[in-house]
C-alpha cells in the first residue's frame, strides 16, 4: 500500500512579547555570510566548511575566537569591524525568509523587538534589502557586552519592552541563538532547517507556518501549523 499522511495538530503558544533574531529568521543572508566567511577562513589557512559550522548566530569576534583560540581578542575585534563593514556593503542575495513580510505586518503594534548579532548599520542594510520593516525596539551588537549564546541580548530586549522573560517568545534559527533564548528563560520557536537539531520549544520551516492573533486579554497568540507526517507504507 502507498504511504499516507497524518495531519499533526497545530501548536498554540501565547506570550506578552516577541523577540526576533534577524539573519536566518527574518532575513535569508546566507549567501553573503558564507561568501564573506569562506574568504576569511581561507585567508587564515582554515577549512571554510568547518568555519561555516560556527558562524551563524554569533558576533564575528566570537566566531573568530572559536576558530583562532590562541589569537589576542583585540585582533578579533579589529577584524570583526572590517567584516561588518564588508557585510554591510554586500547585500547581493539578501532576501526575506518565507512569510517574513506578512509576519512583520501581523505583529505591527504588538510588543516585539529585534535582537541581532549584527550591528545597527548591518541590520539596517539587510532589513532594507529584504524590504522588511525595522522594529522600533532593537538590540544590536553595540548594545551588549556578550555575544549569543549568552542570554544578555534577549534579557535586554525583554527589559526594553517591560516584559518578564518567561512571558517572551524568541524566534531563532541558529544553535547559538536558541541556546541564548533558552538560557534567558524564554520559549524559543526555531525557524528553518538549522534550528530543528537544537531543541527549540517548537519548530517551523518558515514564517508562513505561523498565524498571529491576540487573546481577549491582549496577549499574543501564535498558532504554528505543523507539516503533515508521512506514515510508513502498509503491507498486505
N, CA, C and O of each residue as an XYZ file, in Angstrom:
944
protein
N       0.848     -1.194      0.000
C       0.000      0.000      0.000
C       0.881      1.241      0.000
O       1.952      1.228      0.608
N       0.452      2.331     -0.678
C       1.263      3.554     -0.680
C       1.271      4.214      0.679
O       0.392      3.976      1.508
N       2.279      5.052      0.900
C       2.360      5.790      2.161
C       1.213      6.780      2.255
O       0.780      7.321      1.238
N       0.722      7.023      3.443
C      -0.317      8.021      3.678
C       0.244      9.087      4.607
O       1.340      8.939      5.147
N      -0.503     10.147      4.785
C      -0.051     11.225      5.668
C      -1.024     11.429      6.802
O      -2.224     11.190      6.662
N      -0.507     11.867      7.911
C      -1.314     12.162      9.088
C      -1.201     13.643      9.403
O      -0.097     14.184      9.468
N      -2.324     14.293      9.596
C      -2.316     15.708      9.935
C      -1.922     15.886     11.396
O      -2.521     15.273     12.280
N      -0.943     16.702     11.648
C      -0.488     16.970     13.006
C      -1.199     18.206     13.538
O      -1.299     19.219     12.845
N      -1.689     18.119     14.764
C      -2.415     19.251     15.344
C      -1.499     20.460     15.479
O      -0.324     20.305     15.815
N      -2.011     21.659     15.225
C      -1.175     22.855     15.366
C      -0.756     23.082     16.816
O      -1.451     22.680     17.748
N       0.380     23.728     16.985
C       0.871     24.118     18.306
C       0.429     25.560     18.560
O       0.592     26.418     17.692
N      -0.117     25.826     19.720
C      -0.563     27.174     20.068
C       0.227     27.660     21.278
O       0.234     27.003     22.318
N       0.891     28.807     21.149
C       1.673     29.409     22.220
C       1.187     30.833     22.441
O       0.809     31.523     21.493
N       1.197     31.271     23.696
C       0.835     32.655     23.991
C       2.010     33.352     24.669
O       2.809     32.723     25.363
N       2.099     34.656     24.454
C       3.200     35.450     25.001
C       2.743     36.887     25.169
O       1.710     37.301     24.642
N       3.547     37.644     25.926
C       3.310     39.079     26.055
C       4.218     39.889     25.137
O       3.952     41.063     24.879
N       5.297     39.263     24.638
C       6.213     39.963     23.738
C       6.980     38.935     22.913
O       7.164     37.791     23.328
N       7.423     39.372     21.735
C       8.195     38.531     20.833
C       9.567     39.147     20.616
O       9.683     40.357     20.417
N      10.609     38.319     20.654
C      11.981     38.764     20.442
C      12.516     38.065     19.206
O      12.578     36.836     19.163
N      12.905     38.840     18.199
C      13.179     38.318     16.874
C      14.652     38.429     16.508
O      15.208     39.526     16.476
N      15.274     37.306     16.234
C      16.572     37.308     15.577
C      16.370     37.805     14.145
O      15.239     37.842     13.660
N      17.445     38.186     13.470
C      17.315     38.667     12.093
C      17.809     37.637     11.082
O      17.001     37.052     10.361
N      19.119     37.403     11.015
C      19.682     36.535      9.988
C      19.189     35.103     10.155
O      19.348     34.503     11.217
N      18.587     34.559      9.091
C      18.072     33.204      9.119
C      16.687     33.089      9.703
O      16.046     32.044      9.591
N      16.210     34.168     10.333
C      14.900     34.161     10.971
C      13.929     35.069     10.219
O      12.830     34.644      9.861
N      14.328     36.308      9.981
C      13.556     37.233      9.167
C      14.167     37.404      7.782
O      13.457     37.532      6.784
N      15.485     37.405      7.741
C      16.233     37.672      6.505
C      17.118     36.477      6.174
O      17.849     35.982      7.032
N      17.052     36.020      4.939
C      17.974     34.977      4.479
C      19.197     35.676      3.898
O      19.173     36.171      2.772
N      20.263     35.707      4.686
C      21.518     36.350      4.280
C      22.631     35.335      4.111
O      23.807     35.697      4.088
N      22.264     34.059      3.991
C      23.274     33.007      3.936
C      24.282     33.224      2.818
O      25.465     32.933      2.988
N      23.826     33.736      1.669
C      24.736     33.914      0.537
C      25.879     34.851      0.901
O      27.039     34.564      0.604
N      25.554     35.973      1.547
C      26.579     36.947      1.934
C      27.458     36.395      3.047
O      28.685     36.471      2.975
N      26.825     35.841      4.077
C      27.567     35.321      5.225
C      28.578     34.274      4.765
O      29.747     34.316      5.150
N      28.125     33.351      3.953
C      29.021     32.277      3.527
C      30.110     32.802      2.593
O      31.250     32.340      2.651
N      29.772     33.749      1.745
C      30.769     34.326      0.839
C      31.888     35.006      1.629
O      33.071     34.770      1.382
N      31.501     35.840      2.566
C      32.491     36.591      3.346
C      33.317     35.691      4.254
O      34.535     35.843      4.347
N      32.655     34.756      4.920
C      33.376     33.917      5.882
C      34.218     32.845      5.221
O      35.234     32.433      5.782
N      33.830     32.386      4.055
C      34.691     31.462      3.317
C      36.023     32.133      2.987
O      37.094     31.556      3.174
N      35.929     33.359      2.494
C      37.151     34.077      2.121
C      38.007     34.360      3.347
O      39.231     34.244      3.295
N      37.367     34.729      4.440
C      38.110     34.984      5.684
C      38.821     33.713      6.140
O      39.997     33.748      6.505
N      38.106     32.595      6.118
C      38.706     31.330      6.571
C      39.913     30.957      5.716
O      40.958     30.579      6.245
N      39.772     31.061      4.410
C      40.878     30.710      3.514
C      42.079     31.620      3.770
O      43.221     31.160      3.758
N      41.824     32.908      4.000
C      42.921     33.850      4.227
C      43.683     33.556      5.514
O      44.814     34.009      5.689
N      43.051     32.786      6.426
C      43.710     32.417      7.683
C      44.107     30.950      7.716
O      44.432     30.413      8.775
N      44.079     30.296      6.548
C      44.504     28.909      6.473
C      43.561     27.936      7.140
O      43.984     26.865      7.576
N      42.280     28.289      7.229
C      41.292     27.433      7.875
C      40.394     26.764      6.844
O      40.257     27.243      5.718
N      39.790     25.660      7.238
C      38.841     24.955      6.384
C      37.531     25.741      6.355
O      36.892     25.885      7.397
N      37.111     26.254      5.196
C      35.879     27.050      5.144
C      34.646     26.296      5.628
O      33.773     26.877      6.272
N      34.573     25.013      5.321
C      33.399     24.241      5.735
C      33.323     24.128      7.251
O      32.236     24.187      7.824
N      34.463     23.966      7.898
C      34.470     23.920      9.364
C      34.118     25.286      9.942
O      33.420     25.370     10.953
N      34.589     26.343      9.317
C      34.276     27.697      9.790
C      32.787     27.973      9.730
O      32.223     28.567     10.649
N      32.147     27.544      8.650
C      30.721     27.822      8.477
C      29.855     27.115      9.514
O      28.702     27.491      9.724
N      30.405     26.101     10.155
C      29.637     25.390     11.175
C      29.413     26.233     12.425
O      28.508     25.943     13.208
N      30.228     27.281     12.625
C      30.127     28.054     13.873
C      29.801     29.531     13.668
O      29.660     30.271     14.642
N      29.680     29.969     12.414
C      29.499     31.417     12.213
C      28.086     31.897     12.513
O      27.905     33.037     12.942
N      27.083     31.055     12.298
C      25.706     31.520     12.380
C      25.294     31.834     13.820
O      25.508     31.037     14.733
N      24.703     33.005     13.995
C      24.135     33.377     15.282
C      25.054     34.154     16.198
O      24.581     34.805     17.130
N      26.351     34.106     15.960
C      27.306     34.778     16.834
C      27.787     36.090     16.219
O      27.723     36.289     15.006
N      28.268     36.977     17.086
C      29.005     38.120     16.579
C      30.333     37.631     16.002
O      30.871     36.614     16.441
N      30.853     38.354     15.027
C      32.039     37.925     14.316
C      33.236     37.689     15.203
O      33.962     36.714     15.009
N      33.460     38.559     16.175
C      34.632     38.386     17.043
C      34.545     37.092     17.824
O      35.568     36.462     18.092
N      33.323     36.679     18.198
C      33.146     35.443     18.951
C      33.426     34.231     18.066
O      34.004     33.243     18.520
N      33.013     34.310     16.799
C      33.336     33.246     15.851
C      34.845     33.124     15.670
O      35.399     32.024     15.680
N      35.499     34.274     15.504
C      36.957     34.264     15.324
C      37.664     33.679     16.538
O      38.665     32.977     16.394
N      37.157     33.959     17.722
C      37.777     33.438     18.944
C      37.680     31.920     19.019
O      38.573     31.264     19.556
N      36.592     31.357     18.480
C      36.450     29.900     18.447
C      37.414     29.296     17.425
O      38.048     28.273     17.685
N      37.515     29.943     16.259
C      38.325     29.388     15.174
C      39.815     29.629     15.353
O      40.639     28.847     14.879
N      40.161     30.725     16.047
C      41.572     31.054     16.303
C      41.756     31.289     17.801
O      41.987     32.421     18.227
N      41.657     30.238     18.593
C      41.611     30.392     20.048
C      42.872     30.991     20.667
O      42.808     31.526     21.773
N      43.996     30.917     19.995
C      45.237     31.444     20.568
C      45.449     32.918     20.237
O      46.382     33.534     20.752
N      44.611     33.486     19.396
C      44.834     34.851     18.932
C      44.313     35.865     19.940
O      43.255     35.636     20.526
N      45.014     36.984     20.168
C      44.532     38.013     21.095
C      43.162     38.537     20.672
O      42.910     38.751     19.486
N      42.284     38.741     21.646
C      40.920     39.155     21.356
C      40.856     40.513     20.662
O      39.934     40.771     19.889
N      41.838     41.390     20.936
C      41.780     42.702     20.279
C      41.904     42.572     18.764
O      41.345     43.386     18.028
N      42.623     41.565     18.291
C      42.703     41.335     16.853
C      41.373     40.848     16.298
O      40.991     41.205     15.183
N      40.671     40.035     17.075
C      39.350     39.578     16.648
C      38.384     40.755     16.520
O      37.624     40.838     15.555
N      38.416     41.658     17.490
C      37.534     42.827     17.427
C      37.888     43.711     16.235
O      37.001     44.245     15.570
N      39.177     43.864     15.967
C      39.599     44.693     14.844
C      39.143     44.086     13.521
O      38.622     44.795     12.661
N      39.336     42.778     13.353
C      38.912     42.127     12.115
C      37.394     42.065     12.008
O      36.845     42.093     10.907
N      36.720     41.982     13.139
C      35.263     41.973     13.114
C      34.727     43.293     12.558
O      33.735     43.294     11.829
N      35.364     44.405     12.888
C      34.937     45.694     12.348
C      35.051     45.717     10.825
O      34.179     46.238     10.129
N      36.139     45.146     10.326
C      36.325     45.053      8.870
C      35.259     44.149      8.252
O      34.693     44.471      7.208
N      34.990     43.020      8.902
C      33.990     42.082      8.397
C      32.602     42.714      8.375
O      31.858     42.547      7.408
N      32.252     43.437      9.435
C      30.946     44.088      9.486
C      30.778     45.089      8.347
O      29.721     45.155      7.719
N      31.822     45.862      8.087
C      31.756     46.843      7.006
C      31.571     46.146      5.663
O      30.802     46.605      4.819
N      32.270     45.047      5.472
C      32.159     44.318      4.209
C      30.764     43.722      4.049
O      30.162     43.824      2.980
N      30.254     43.106      5.099
C      28.923     42.503      5.023
C      27.845     43.559      4.811
O      26.857     43.313      4.119
N      28.036     44.737      5.408
C      27.057     45.816      5.250
C      26.997     46.284      3.804
O      25.926     46.617      3.295
N      28.148     46.308      3.148
C      28.208     46.780      1.764
C      27.734     45.731      0.765
O      27.459     46.066     -0.387
N      27.633     44.482      1.177
C      27.287     43.380      0.271
C      25.889     42.861      0.605
O      25.711     42.115      1.568
N      24.913     43.255     -0.187
C      23.549     42.762      0.033
C      23.078     41.873     -1.119
O      21.889     41.577     -1.232
N      24.001     41.453     -1.963
C      23.654     40.594     -3.088
C      23.161     39.247     -2.573
O      23.896     38.539     -1.885
N      21.936     38.892     -2.898
C      21.372     37.625     -2.451
C      20.611     37.698     -1.147
O      20.098     36.680     -0.682
N      20.522     38.880     -0.536
C      19.762     39.027      0.708
C      18.269     39.109      0.374
O      17.840     39.997     -0.364
N      17.495     38.190      0.914
C      16.058     38.120      0.636
C      15.308     37.834      1.935
O      15.907     37.351      2.896
N      14.018     38.120      1.978
C      13.260     37.791      3.189
C      13.050     36.292      3.327
O      12.924     35.585      2.327
N      13.013     35.813      4.546
C      12.593     34.445      4.812
C      11.117     34.329      4.429
O      10.370     35.301      4.541
N      10.701     33.162      3.985
C       9.311     32.973      3.576
C       8.321     33.423      4.642
O       8.397     32.992      5.792
N       7.393     34.291      4.254
C       6.357     34.771      5.169
C       6.773     35.918      6.054
O       5.974     36.379      6.869
N       8.022     36.405      5.924
C       8.523     37.430      6.852
C       7.740     38.740      6.748
O       7.411     39.345      7.768
N       7.440     39.181      5.528
C       6.731     40.454      5.370
C       5.341     40.385      5.999
O       4.920     41.315      6.686
N       4.640     39.297      5.766
C       3.301     39.134      6.332
C       3.361     39.018      7.855
O       2.509     39.553      8.564
N       4.374     38.317      8.343
C       4.532     38.172      9.791
C       4.801     39.522     10.441
O       4.198     39.848     11.463
N       5.698     40.306      9.862
C       6.007     41.617     10.426
C       4.794     42.532     10.395
O       4.607     43.338     11.306
N       3.974     42.421      9.369
C       2.741     43.210      9.314
C       1.771     42.765     10.405
O       1.080     43.589     11.005
N       1.726     41.450     10.658
C       0.792     40.918     11.647
C       1.139     41.331     13.067
O       0.247     41.470     13.904
N       2.439     41.532     13.357
C       2.832     41.893     14.724
C       3.009     43.400     14.901
O       3.359     43.859     15.988
N       2.773     44.157     13.860
C       2.870     45.614     13.976
C       1.877     46.089     15.033
O       0.691     45.765     14.962
N       2.349     46.843     15.999
C       1.501     47.306     17.094
C       1.506     46.398     18.302
O       0.991     46.774     19.355
N       2.081     45.199     18.177
C       2.222     44.290     19.307
C       3.644     44.408     19.864
O       4.553     44.791     19.128
N       3.858     44.089     21.148
C       5.198     44.224     21.731
C       6.203     43.262     21.092
O       6.040     42.044     21.170
N       7.231     43.810     20.468
C       8.262     42.975     19.853
C       9.545     43.777     19.711
O       9.530     45.008     19.712
N      10.652     43.062     19.589
C      11.959     43.701     19.438
C      12.843     42.832     18.559
O      12.706     41.609     18.519
N      13.748     43.493     17.859
C      14.793     42.800     17.109
C      15.980     42.594     18.042
O      16.432     43.538     18.691
N      16.488     41.364     18.111
C      17.667     41.057     18.927
C      18.643     40.320     18.016
O      18.482     39.128     17.756
N      19.649     41.035     17.534
C      20.516     40.506     16.497
C      21.987     40.662     16.832
O      22.376     41.581     17.553
N      22.807     39.756     16.302
C      24.253     39.862     16.458
C      24.868     40.831     15.466
O      26.063     41.118     15.539
N      24.061     41.343     14.534
C      24.528     42.381     13.612
C      24.595     43.716     14.337
O      23.875     43.937     15.311
N      25.472     44.620     13.854
C      25.428     45.973     14.398
C      24.307     46.742     13.707
O      23.653     46.219     12.805
N      24.088     47.981     14.132
C      22.938     48.737     13.637
C      23.014     48.948     12.129
O      22.002     48.842     11.435
N      24.212     49.247     11.619
C      24.352     49.502     10.184
C      24.045     48.251      9.367
O      23.355     48.326      8.351
N      24.553     47.104      9.804
C      24.321     45.860      9.083
C      22.854     45.454      9.164
O      22.273     45.010      8.173
N      22.256     45.606     10.343
C      20.845     45.268     10.494
C      19.983     46.123      9.570
O      19.066     45.617      8.922
N      20.278     47.412      9.513
C      19.513     48.307      8.642
C      19.683     47.930      7.184
O      18.709     47.913      6.431
N      20.925     47.623      6.770
C      21.189     47.260      5.384
C      20.438     46.004      4.982
O      19.858     45.947      3.897
N      20.443     44.995      5.848
C      19.806     43.732      5.480
C      18.283     43.802      5.547
O      17.607     43.245      4.683
N      17.734     44.471      6.549
C      16.278     44.620      6.610
C      15.789     45.443      5.419
O      14.733     45.153      4.856
N      16.543     46.457      5.036
C      16.177     47.268      3.877
C      16.251     46.460      2.596
O      15.349     46.529      1.761
N      17.332     45.688      2.435
C      17.489     44.866      1.235
C      16.367     43.843      1.097
O      15.953     43.507     -0.012
N      15.880     43.353      2.234
C      14.790     42.373      2.230
C      13.416     43.028      2.231
O      12.394     42.342      2.257
N      13.395     44.370      2.202
C      12.137     45.140      2.187
C      11.264     44.808      3.392
O      10.053     44.635      3.263
N      11.893     44.721      4.571
C      11.180     44.431      5.804
C      11.186     45.643      6.729
O      12.152     46.405      6.769
N      10.106     45.805      7.461
C      10.006     46.885      8.438
C      10.966     46.653      9.592
O      11.060     45.542     10.115
N      11.676     47.696      9.988
C      12.575     47.608     11.134
C      11.787     47.859     12.420
O      11.129     48.893     12.538
N      11.837     46.934     13.390
C      11.145     47.171     14.658
C      11.652     48.425     15.365
O      12.824     48.784     15.252
N      10.756     49.083     16.095
C      11.141     50.288     16.835
C      12.137     49.965     17.941
O      13.054     50.742     18.203
N      11.954     48.810     18.592
C      12.854     48.390     19.664
C      13.831     47.375     19.080
O      13.421     46.374     18.492
N      15.123     47.642     19.246
C      16.116     46.718     18.711
C      17.352     46.676     19.597
O      17.802     47.692     20.127
N      17.879     45.486     19.736
C      19.112     45.253     20.473
C      20.121     44.740     19.451
O      20.010     43.613     18.967
N      21.099     45.573     19.130
C      22.113     45.213     18.142
C      23.448     44.963     18.842
O      23.550     45.057     20.065
N      24.463     44.644     18.049
C      25.753     44.245     18.612
C      26.348     45.296     19.540
O      27.002     44.964     20.529
N      26.114     46.580     19.211
C      26.703     47.641     20.032
C      26.106     47.708     21.435
O      26.697     48.295     22.342
N      24.920     47.096     21.609
C      24.179     47.240     22.873
C      24.631     46.281     23.962
O      24.356     46.504     25.141
N      25.330     45.206     23.571
C      25.629     44.145     24.530
C      27.132     43.966     24.711
O      27.934     44.363     23.866
N      27.483     43.363     25.826
C      28.884     43.050     26.102
C      29.237     41.628     25.672
O      30.406     41.326     25.428
N      28.240     40.757     25.579
C      28.489     39.344     25.276
C      27.630     38.905     24.099
O      26.458     39.269     23.999
N      28.223     38.126     23.219
C      27.518     37.591     22.050
C      26.659     36.390     22.438
O      26.940     35.716     23.429
N      25.614     36.126     21.657
C      24.937     34.845     21.760
C      26.002     33.756     21.605
O      26.889     33.904     20.764
N      25.950     32.675     22.378
C      24.826     32.136     23.133
C      24.594     32.719     24.527
O      23.767     32.198     25.276
N      25.298     33.775     24.887
C      24.981     34.458     26.137
C      23.577     35.058     26.025
O      23.232     35.590     24.970
N      22.761     34.989     27.076
C      21.383     35.477     27.000
C      21.224     36.984     27.129
O      20.099     37.483     27.115
N      22.338     37.732     27.256
C      22.249     39.161     27.555
C      21.326     39.912     26.590
O      20.498     40.712     27.027
N      21.459     39.663     25.293
C      20.667     40.398     24.319
C      19.178     40.182     24.494
O      18.404     41.138     24.442
N      18.768     38.949     24.699
C      17.346     38.667     24.864
C      16.809     39.231     26.180
O      15.687     39.735     26.230
N      17.604     39.145     27.236
C      17.178     39.737     28.512
C      17.050     41.255     28.384
O      16.148     41.857     28.967
N      17.949     41.865     27.623
C      17.870     43.299     27.395
C      16.618     43.656     26.589
O      15.947     44.648     26.875
N      16.316     42.845     25.589
C      15.117     43.085     24.800
C      13.860     43.013     25.644
O      12.972     43.855     25.514
N      13.777     42.009     26.511
C      12.622     41.887     27.398
C      12.509     43.098     28.319
O      11.417     43.622     28.541
N      13.654     43.539     28.855
C      13.656     44.698     29.751
C      13.208     45.962     29.021
O      12.458     46.770     29.569
N      13.673     46.128     27.779
C      13.279     47.304     26.993
C      11.769     47.335     26.775
O      11.164     48.406     26.734
N      11.165     46.158     26.635
C       9.725     46.070     26.407
C       8.940     46.033     27.714
O       7.713     46.121     27.704
N       9.642     45.902     28.834
C       8.974     45.864     30.126
C       8.202     44.580     30.366
O       7.157     44.585     31.016
N       8.724     43.471     29.835
C       8.036     42.184     29.927
C       8.938     41.173     30.625
O      10.143     41.135     30.378
N       8.353     40.357     31.496
C       9.113     39.308     32.168
C       9.660     38.323     31.139
O       8.946     37.958     30.205
N      10.913     37.883     31.289
C      11.471     36.935     30.318
C      10.606     35.704     30.088
O      10.503     35.221     28.960
N       9.986     35.194     31.140
C       9.162     33.992     30.991
C       7.949     34.223     30.108
O       7.350     33.266     29.617
N       7.582     35.474     29.900
C       6.423     35.808     29.076
C       6.816     36.177     27.646
O       5.982     36.650     26.874
N       8.081     35.963     27.296
C       8.566     36.270     25.951
C       8.754     34.994     25.141
O       9.058     33.934     25.689
N       8.570     35.111     23.843
C       8.910     34.033     22.918
C       9.964     34.554     21.958
O       9.823     35.630     21.377
N      11.020     33.771     21.803
C      12.133     34.094     20.918
C      11.945     33.374     19.584
O      11.486     32.233     19.545
N      12.300     34.041     18.506
C      12.342     33.427     17.171
C      13.802     33.356     16.752
O      14.472     34.385     16.675
N      14.304     32.155     16.480
C      15.725     31.956     16.202
C      15.945     30.831     15.200
O      15.107     29.942     15.049
N      17.095     30.884     14.513
C      17.438     29.837     13.552
C      18.701     29.075     13.922
O      18.902     27.968     13.424
N      19.563     29.624     14.777
C      20.894     29.049     14.988
C      21.030     28.382     16.351
O      20.252     28.636     17.271
N      22.037     27.524     16.454
C      22.318     26.861     17.733
C      22.622     27.883     18.818
O      22.114     27.780     19.935
N      23.458     28.877     18.487
C      23.831     29.885     19.477
C      22.619     30.703     19.918
O      22.466     31.001     21.103
N      21.769     31.060     18.976
C      20.597     31.869     19.311
C      19.576     31.105     20.119
O      19.000     31.641     21.066
N      19.345     29.847     19.750
C      18.399     29.028     20.513
C      18.900     28.832     21.937
O      18.128     28.923     22.891
N      20.196     28.562     22.078
C      20.775     28.408     23.417
C      20.620     29.690     24.230
O      20.336     29.635     25.426
N      20.805     30.836     23.591
C      20.672     32.118     24.290
C      19.245     32.341     24.774
O      19.028     32.762     25.910
N      18.275     32.058     23.911
C      16.885     32.242     24.299
C      16.478     31.339     25.445
O      15.812     31.780     26.382
N      16.875     30.076     25.377
C      16.546     29.145     26.451
C      17.244     29.534     27.750
O      16.661     29.426     28.829
N      18.510     29.994     27.644
C      19.240     30.413     28.842
C      18.601     31.643     29.482
O      18.750     31.868     30.683
N      17.891     32.437     28.683
C      17.198     33.612     29.216
C      15.877     33.240     29.888
O      15.184     34.108     30.418
N      15.531     31.964     29.868
C      14.288     31.515     30.487
C      13.079     31.733     29.604
O      11.955     31.844     30.095
N      13.307     31.796     28.297
C      12.242     32.063     27.339
C      11.946     30.822     26.512
O      12.776     29.920     26.401
N      10.761     30.788     25.938
C      10.456     29.752     24.959
C      11.003     30.193     23.606
O      11.082     31.388     23.318
N      11.378     29.227     22.783
C      12.026     29.531     21.510
C      11.324     28.798     20.374
O      11.143     27.581     20.422
N      10.936     29.545     19.364
C      10.434     28.949     18.127
C      11.599     28.909     17.146
O      12.125     29.951     16.758
N      11.995     27.717     16.752
C      13.068     27.553     15.796
C      12.554     27.735     14.383
O      11.513     27.188     14.017
N      13.285     28.507     13.587
C      12.887     28.802     12.216
C      13.888     28.178     11.251
O      15.089     28.432     11.346
N      13.396     27.361     10.323
C      14.242     26.852      9.254
C      15.011     25.589      9.589
O      14.932     25.082     10.708
N      15.759     25.081      8.611
C      16.412     23.773      8.763
C      17.502     23.720      9.818
O      17.694     22.672     10.434
N      18.229     24.822     10.054
C      19.303     24.787     11.061
C      18.748     24.585     12.466
O      19.389     23.964     13.314
N      17.554     25.113     12.702
C      17.024     25.153     14.069
C      16.583     23.801     14.602
O      16.637     23.561     15.808
N      16.151     22.923     13.720
C      15.495     21.692     14.159
C      16.363     20.832     15.068
O      15.847     20.149     15.953
N      17.666     20.860     14.860
C      18.564     19.967     15.595
C      18.925     20.478     16.990
O      19.656     19.807     17.718
N      18.423     21.658     17.374
C      18.919     22.278     18.601
C      17.854     22.460     19.675
O      17.962     23.347     20.523
N      16.835     21.625     19.635
C      15.826     21.500     20.690
C      15.126     22.804     21.046
O      15.049     23.151     22.225
N      14.609     23.544     20.050
C      13.766     24.688     20.403
C      12.442     24.197     21.003
O      12.121     23.011     20.927
N      11.697     25.097     21.583
C      10.402     24.736     22.158
C       9.463     24.204     21.082
O       8.724     23.246     21.308
N       9.500     24.829     19.922
C       8.709     24.404     18.766
C       9.502     24.759     17.519
O      10.450     25.542     17.580
N       9.112     24.181     16.386
C       9.886     24.397     15.160
C       8.951     24.511     13.959
O       7.969     23.776     13.853
N       9.267     25.441     13.053
C       8.567     25.572     11.776
C       9.600     25.764     10.674
O      10.740     26.144     10.938
N       9.190     25.498      9.437
C      10.119     25.644      8.322
C      10.371     27.105      7.980
O      11.496     27.484      7.655
N       9.332     27.921      8.052
C       9.493     29.360      7.837
C       8.289     30.072      8.440
O       7.448     29.442      9.081
N       8.207     31.370      8.238
C       7.181     32.168      8.917
C       5.807     32.058      8.278
O       4.836     32.585      8.821
N       5.699     31.380      7.128
C       4.375     31.151      6.558
C       3.557     30.205      7.421
O       2.333     30.149      7.296
N       4.222     29.462      8.293
C       3.541     28.463      9.130
C       3.025     29.032     10.443
O       2.533     28.280     11.283
N       3.125     30.349     10.639
C       2.724     30.954     11.907
C       1.589     31.955     11.680
O       1.698     32.866     10.859
N       0.503     31.767     12.422
C      -0.610     32.717     12.390
C      -0.619     33.496     13.697
O      -0.521     32.907     14.773
N      -0.736     34.812     13.610
C      -0.686     35.696     14.782
C      -2.071     36.256     15.057
O      -2.695     36.850     14.178
N      -2.549     36.065     16.282
C      -3.791     36.675     16.735
C      -3.561     37.186     18.156
O      -2.467     37.042     18.702
N      -4.574     37.769     18.739
C      -4.485     38.190     20.144
C      -5.644     37.581     20.920
O      -6.717     37.333     20.370
N      -5.411     37.349     22.195
C      -6.448     36.806     23.063
C      -7.335     37.939     23.585
O      -7.060     39.114     23.344
N      -8.387     37.579     24.291
C      -9.296     38.582     24.863
C      -8.587     39.485     25.854
O      -8.992     40.630     26.056
N      -7.531     38.976     26.472
C      -6.794     39.779     27.453
C      -5.655     40.571     26.824
O      -4.936     41.280     27.527
N      -5.481     40.458     25.497
C      -4.454     41.232     24.810
C      -3.124     40.526     24.633
O      -2.180     41.102     24.092
N      -3.040     39.277     25.087
C      -1.809     38.516     24.880
C      -1.661     38.139     23.402
O      -2.641     38.088     22.660
N      -0.436     37.879     22.999
C      -0.166     37.440     21.628
C      -0.358     35.933     21.552
O       0.190     35.190     22.365
N      -1.131     35.487     20.582
C      -1.350     34.053     20.388
C      -0.753     33.635     19.046
O      -1.079     34.203     18.004
N       0.114     32.646     19.088
C       0.776     32.140     17.894
C       0.303     30.725     17.617
O       0.417     29.846     18.472
N      -0.224     30.506     16.433
C      -0.644     29.173     16.023
C       0.339     28.674     14.979
O       0.473     29.255     13.902
N       1.023     27.594     15.312
C       2.063     27.044     14.447
C       1.503     25.840     13.708
O       1.188     24.815     14.314
N       1.384     25.973     12.410
C       0.892     24.867     11.587
C       2.030     23.878     11.374
O       3.094     24.234     10.869
N       1.793     22.654     11.761
C       2.812     21.625     11.631
C       2.628     20.859     10.321
O       1.496     20.600      9.915
N       3.723     20.495      9.657
C       3.591     19.764      8.386
C       3.010     18.383      8.598
O       3.177     17.771      9.652
N       2.322     17.904      7.568
C       1.787     16.543      7.636
C       2.931     15.556      7.701
O       3.977     15.756      7.083
N       2.727     14.494      8.450
C       3.747     13.459      8.600
C       3.385     12.235      7.765
O       2.236     11.792      7.761
N       4.358     11.704      7.072
C       4.118     10.528      6.236
C       4.112      9.278      7.104
O       5.001      9.077      7.932
N       3.111      8.452      6.907
C       3.075      7.154      7.592
C       3.851      6.138      6.774
O       3.968      6.271      5.555
N       4.372      5.143      7.432
C       5.087      4.073      6.719
C       4.109      3.260      5.889
O       2.980      3.029      6.322
N       4.516      2.826      4.713
C       3.625      2.023      3.881
C       3.150      0.767      4.618
O       3.915      0.140      5.350
N       1.902      0.417      4.418
C       1.391     -0.813      4.997
C       1.748     -2.019      4.132
O       2.196     -1.861      2.997
N       1.556     -3.183      4.650
C       1.866     -4.406      3.905
C       0.628     -5.289      3.922
O      -0.021     -5.431      4.959
N       0.307     -5.863      2.819
C      -0.864     -6.711      2.817
C      -0.956     -7.488      1.528
O      -1.891     -8.267      1.341
